[in-house]
Structure formats: structure tokens, C-alpha cells
Amino acid sequence: MGLLDRGLEIKTPEQVVAMRRAGLLVGETLELLRSSVRPGISTAELDAVAEDAIRSGGGVPSFKGYHGFPASICASVNDRVVHGIPGADEVLAPGDVISIDCGAIIEGWHGDAAITVAVGEVSAELVELMRVTEESMWRGIAAARLGGRVSDIGHAVETYVRSQGDYGILEDYTGHGIGTEMHLPPNVPNYGKPGKGPKLVRGLALAVEPMITLGSAETDVLDDDWTVVTTDGSRAAHFEHTFALTADGAWVLTALDGGEEALTGLGVPFGGR
């Protein structure tokens, strides 16, 4: 287990490398799912693809059985923002967008990431929503510097989203610490003032996951006690990556290239190997 420092789990460099194995499996599984999304496929079929990929890769799906969750991925279509339960009767159609959240455990270490994928051709407005959401995630990760504070991440996410248009930013659902458990302290909101919260130190691993809507940020939970939907029925997007802070900068453990392209493109150090 990582060293606990003021309630936060701090990993050694060797433990971060172990987390990278779980992160890579999540990243590879999400790329497989991205290529599997098409009109006519059910979210249950996507879940089966994910579980097979995770187990074949030597991992265990971290979502399945988590507080009773029945599947290996969260599949959230259109106005469903997060925590959607896959189903055989939910079949994707052209013009849909689907957010897929995926987690895996290898040797006790967790990886967690999410993507939003268009089903066939979608409106320009939805394409832009997905772009803004993904870019805000990268802006948040890029803001994580040694010696900074956790709220620097959310401030960067919010600042970017607000600069791009009138979008809703969910406040009731946040990113989180991650490591020997999927959800650890601290929470990582997608909004707020900088310079607040725990200090960002070497060995801290966090999941950054903006959830952005085309309308209000207000949400409801369906009767399944899991699925979060927008109250106004507006479409939503969700992107997430797990990263760790190293001596050299951020290493995005769930990105296939470790986040090198995106982070260097934003002019910040890449902390991977």
C-alpha cells in the first residue's frame, strides 16, 4: 500500500509503475470500445467486450460488484451523464453519443478512465461539446504542478469550459484520488478557485473527470439508483484520465502515450517514462 500522508495515499515510483499496468489496460480497453461503437450495437454487448478485454489482459473489472453495480463499464447515452447501467435493450442509433467509463485492477492497483464517443454522424454542437469536455480535462491535468493545490485542477477545467461557451459543469460529481482503491481522497471538483485543498506532491495519483452538458448542470438519479441524467434532458459528455505526479511532472497512466502529446502541446513537462 502507498504511504498515507495527511489522509492521502502517496505512491512510490515503483508503485506508480504498477498502477501504469492497470492504467494501460483501461486505455487499451477503451480504444477497443471506441472502435466497437456503431449503430445497432447494445450497451450490454459493449459491456461484454470490455469484460473480456479486461480479464484477457490479466485484470479484474473494478466496477463490477462495486456497491452492487452489475456491469464492467458505465454506459451513459445522450442525457445520461454518468453511471449508466448497460442493457441488452439499449441499442445505439445514429446521432447518439455514449460516455463509457471503465476501470480495471491489476495486482491491487486501479486504473479509471472515460471517453465519450459519437455514434455515426452527430451534430456540430455535440462534436464541440465533446471537444470542449476532453480539452478541459487535459487543461486540468496540465495545471497539476508539484507544490500546487488540488483546486488548481478544477479551476483550470472551469476556466477553459467557461471560455468556450455556455455549458453546464456538474458540481455534485467529481474526480478523485485513486490507487489501492478506485475512490480515495481527495475529491477533485471541476470548478472553483485555485490554491485550495491538499498540496500536489510526488506520488499522488488522481482521476480528473469533467462532466459537461449542453444545458443546465442540474441532474437527477433514475430509479435504478445509479444512472445520473440531466434534469432538462440536455446531452452530456464525460472524459476522464488517471494520472500520477512524478519528479518530472504528470504521467497520465490511462493514456496510451502517457499523455505526452497533449501535455507537451500545452507546454507543460511530461512526467512519464
C-alpha positions in Angstrom: 0.0 0.0 0.0 1.1 3.6 -0.6 2.3 5.7 2.3 -0.6 7.7 3.9 0.3 11.4 4.2 -2.4 13.5 5.9 -5.0 11.1 4.7 -3.8 10.9 1.1 -2.2 7.7 -0.4 1.2 8.6 -1.7 2.9 6.1 -4.1 6.5 5.2 -4.5 7.9 5.3 -8.1 7.7 1.6 -8.2 4.0 1.7 -7.2 3.2 4.2 -9.9 4.8 1.9 -12.4 2.5 -0.9 -11.1 -0.5 1.5 -11.5 0.6 2.1 -15.1 -0.1 -1.5 -15.9 -3.7 -1.2 -14.8 -4.0 2.2 -16.5 -2.7 0.9 -19.8 -5.2 -2.0 -19.7 -8.0 0.5 -19.2 -6.7 2.7 -22.0 -6.5 -0.2 -24.4 -10.0 -1.4 -23.4 -11.4 2.0 -24.1 -9.8 2.1 -27.5 -11.3 -1.3 -28.3 -14.7 0.0 -27.1 -14.3 3.2 -29.2 -13.8 1.1 -32.3 -16.8 -1.2 -31.3 -19.3 1.7 -31.0 -21.7 1.6 -34.0 -25.4 1.9 -34.7 -27.2 -1.3 -33.8 -24.9 -2.5 -31.0 -26.3 -2.7 -27.5 -24.7 -1.3 -24.4 -24.7 -4.8 -23.0 -22.7 -6.0 -25.9 -20.1 -3.3 -25.3 -20.0 -4.3 -21.6 -19.2 -7.9 -22.7 -16.4 -6.7 -24.9 -15.0 -4.7 -22.0 -15.1 -7.5 -19.5 -13.5 -9.9 -21.9 -10.7 -7.4 -22.7 -10.0 -6.7 -19.1 -9.9 -10.3 -17.9 -7.9 -11.4 -21.0 -5.4 -8.7 -20.1 -4.9 -10.0 -16.7 -7.1 -7.6 -14.9 -10.4 -7.6 -12.9 -13.2 -5.1 -13.8 -13.2 -2.7 -10.9 -16.8 -1.5 -11.4 -18.5 -5.0 -11.4 -19.9 -5.6 -8.0 -18.8 -2.2 -6.7 -21.5 -1.3 -4.2 -23.7 -3.7 -6.2 -23.0 -2.2 -9.7 -23.9 -5.0 -12.1 -21.5 -4.3 -15.0 -17.9 -3.8 -16.1 -18.5 -0.4 -17.6 -20.8 2.5 -17.1 -22.6 3.3 -20.4 -24.3 6.6 -20.4 -26.2 7.6 -23.6 -27.3 11.1 -24.6 -28.8 12.8 -21.5 -27.4 10.1 -19.2 -24.3 11.8 -17.8 -22.6 9.1 -15.7 -23.2 5.7 -14.1 -25.5 4.3 -16.8 -26.1 0.6 -16.5 -25.6 -1.3 -19.8 -28.6 -3.2 -21.1 -29.5 -5.6 -23.9 -32.5 -3.4 -24.8 -30.5 -0.2 -25.1 -29.3 -0.2 -28.7 -27.3 2.7 -30.1 -28.6 4.7 -33.0 -27.1 7.2 -35.4 -26.8 10.6 -33.8 -26.4 9.3 -30.2 -23.4 10.0 -28.0 -22.3 7.5 -25.5 -20.0 8.0 -22.5 -18.1 4.9 -21.5 -16.4 4.8 -18.1 -14.1 1.9 -17.5 -11.9 0.6 -14.6 -9.6 -2.3 -14.0 -7.5 -3.7 -11.2 -4.1 -5.4 -11.7 -2.3 -6.7 -8.6 -4.4 -4.5 -6.3 -3.8 -1.2 -8.3 -6.6 0.6 -10.0 -6.9 2.5 -13.3 -10.0 4.6 -14.2 -10.8 6.5 -17.4 -13.7 7.5 -19.6 -14.4 8.6 -23.1 -17.4 10.0 -25.0 -18.0 8.6 -28.5 -20.3 9.7 -31.3 -22.5 7.1 -32.9 -22.3 7.7 -36.6 -22.6 11.4 -37.6 -23.7 13.8 -34.8 -24.5 17.5 -34.8 -21.7 20.1 -34.8 -22.9 21.2 -31.4 -22.3 17.7 -30.0 -18.9 17.4 -31.6 -18.0 20.7 -30.0 -19.3 19.6 -26.6 -17.1 16.5 -26.7 -14.1 18.6 -27.8 -14.5 21.1 -25.0 -15.0 18.4 -22.4 -11.9 16.5 -23.4 -9.8 19.6 -23.7 -10.9 20.8 -20.3 -9.7 17.5 -18.8 -6.3 18.0 -20.3 -6.2 21.6 -19.1 -7.0 20.3 -15.6 -4.2 17.7 -15.7 -1.7 20.3 -17.1 -2.5 22.6 -14.2 -1.3 19.9 -11.7 2.2 21.0 -10.7 4.3 19.9 -7.8 3.8 22.3 -4.9 0.4 23.4 -6.3 -3.0 22.6 -4.8 -5.8 20.3 -5.8 -8.2 23.1 -6.6 -5.8 24.3 -9.3 -7.1 21.4 -11.4 -10.8 22.3 -11.1 -10.1 26.0 -11.7 -8.3 25.2 -15.0 -11.2 22.9 -16.1 -13.8 25.6 -15.3 -11.8 28.4 -16.8 -11.5 26.6 -20.1 -15.1 25.5 -20.3 -16.4 29.0 -19.5 -14.2 30.4 -22.2 -15.8 28.2 -24.8 -19.5 28.8 -24.3 -22.5 28.5 -22.0 -22.1 24.9 -20.8 -23.2 23.2 -17.6 -20.5 21.9 -15.3 -21.6 19.2 -12.9 -20.7 20.0 -9.3 -22.2 17.1 -7.5 -19.9 14.6 -9.2 -16.1 15.0 -9.1 -12.8 13.4 -9.8 -11.0 11.6 -7.0 -7.8 10.1 -5.6 -7.0 6.6 -6.8 -4.6 3.8 -6.1 -5.2 0.7 -4.0 -8.9 1.7 -4.2 -10.9 3.2 -7.0 -12.1 6.1 -5.0 -9.7 7.7 -2.5 -9.4 11.2 -1.0 -9.1 13.9 -2.2 -12.2 14.9 -4.2 -11.2 16.7 -7.4 -14.0 19.1 -8.4 -14.3 20.5 -11.9 -14.7 24.1 -10.7 -13.5 26.5 -8.0 -10.8 28.9 -7.1 -7.1 28.0 -7.3 -4.8 27.5 -4.4 -7.1 25.5 -2.2 -7.1 21.9 -0.9 -4.3 19.4 -0.4 -0.8 20.1 -1.8 0.1 18.3 -5.0 3.1 16.2 -4.2 5.2 13.5 -5.9 3.4 10.1 -5.8 -0.1 11.5 -5.6 -2.5 9.8 -8.1 -5.7 11.5 -9.2 -8.6 10.9 -11.6 -9.7 14.0 -13.4 -13.2 13.7 -15.0 -15.2 16.7 -16.2 -18.8 16.1 -16.9 -20.2 18.9 -19.1 -23.7 19.4 -20.5 -25.3 21.5 -23.3 -27.8 22.9 -20.8 -28.2 23.1 -17.0 -25.8 21.4 -14.6 -28.8 20.1 -12.6 -29.2 16.3 -12.5 -31.5 13.6 -11.3 -30.8 9.9 -10.4 -33.1 7.3 -12.1 -34.9 4.6 -10.2 -32.1 2.2 -10.6 -30.2 4.3 -8.0 -27.2 4.6 -10.4 -27.9 6.4 -13.6 -27.4 10.2 -13.5 -29.4 12.2 -16.1 -29.6 15.9 -16.9 -32.8 17.4 -15.4 -33.5 19.4 -18.6 -32.8 16.5 -20.9 -29.8 18.1 -22.5 -27.0 16.0 -23.9 -23.8 15.5 -21.9 -20.2 14.4 -22.3 -17.7 12.9 -19.9 -13.9 12.3 -20.2 -11.6 11.0 -17.6 -7.9 10.0 -17.1 -5.9 8.8 -14.2 -2.6 10.5 -13.7 0.3 10.5 -11.2 2.7 13.2 -10.3 6.3 12.2 -10.7 9.5 14.2 -10.1 9.3 15.4 -13.7 5.6 16.2 -14.0 2.3 14.5 -14.7 2.3 10.9 -16.1 -1.2 10.0 -17.5 -1.4 6.4 -16.6 -4.5 5.6 -18.6 -3.3 7.3 -21.8 -1.6 5.0 -24.3 1.2 7.5 -24.8 1.2 8.5 -21.1 -0.2 11.9 -22.0 3.0 13.1 -23.7 1.4 14.6 -26.8 -1.3 16.5 -25.0 0.8 17.8 -22.2 3.8 18.9 -24.3 1.3 20.5 -26.6 0.1 22.6 -23.7 3.7 23.5 -22.8 4.0 21.5 -19.6 6.5 18.9 -18.6 5.7 15.2 -19.3 6.5 13.0 -16.3 6.3 9.6 -17.8 8.8 7.1 -18.8 
